[in-house]
Amino acid sequence: MVNKRAELMRSHILESFAKVLANTPFSKLTVKSICDEAEINRNTFYHHFKDKYDILDAVFHYGLAEFFKHTDLKEFTKHPFTTLAGIQDTEFLVVLHLQMKDPEFVKLFERSCMNYLFKISGDSDFLWLLGNVYVITLWNDNQHNPYDPMQDYKILDQIYTTHRFPPLR
């Protein structure tokens, strides 16, 4: 049986991490800043997490699990960008919007999403879908983000469906 005190401390550290993440780009965030917010010492942090990447991975895993509990995978395979844009938790969106300006965070977020989706479906067609979504995301990044995934998701889904990149606006 898991020690209740350890479980509560882990939750407290995760909540403190979320508060720091809401105001600090991940690449500038430190274990010290998490410890200061949580009012704990570094040893306590390291008892529960290896480093800031480990705690971010725990947050990603939890967030993706929650998101896909309420998401129809069949709908995701038809309209992946519309599905992702359907995230309604505004607090999460505010943090995500801030962090998506941090290249280190973006790389970790994309990799975590792909790894999680790979784990929940071993279907080879689904893996091709993930590859297509990733290619569209890379194309958009290389075009200096002409399409905002939270607003232009229909255009991104059209690219996904037609397999054609539109001329830039």
Buried (B, 14 or more C-beta within 10 A) or exposed (E): EEEEEEEEBBEBBBEBBBBBBEEBBBEEBEBEBBBEBBEBEEEBBEEBBEEBEEBBBBBBBEBBEEBBEEBEBEEBBBBBBBBBBBBEEEEBEEBBEBBBEBEBBBEBBBEBBBBBBEEEBEEEEBBEBBEBBBBBBEBBEEEEEEBBBBEBBEBBBBBBEEEEEEEEE
